Amino acid sequence: MALHLIFSIRGFQACHPRTAAGDTLVLLGDGVYCREQAGSPQFAQLQVHCLEEDLTVRGLPVNSDNNLDYAGLVQLCTQSNPVVSWND
C-alpha cells in the first residue's frame, strides 16, 4: 500500500482522488490543518496520521492515538512502497 506524505491543504486536495483502500496518509506541515477533513467517512478505508510536532507548533490539539513522532514517520517510510509526497 502507498504512503502519502501531505504537506499542504492543496496537497491534500490533489492526493485525495489518487488514494486507494489501505493507503496511509501522513499529514505534515500545513497539511495538519486537514486533520478533521481526513477523519470524515470518505477516508474510512485509509490510515491517517499527523506529525505530532507540527500539530504542536501550530497550536492544534494533540489528542489522538494516530499521531506520529519523527521516529514513527521514518519507520512508516521504510516499510512503505511507494512513498508519494504531496506539496502543491
Order of alpha helices (4+ residues) and beta strands (2+ residues): beta-alpha-beta-alpha-beta-alpha-beta-alpha-beta
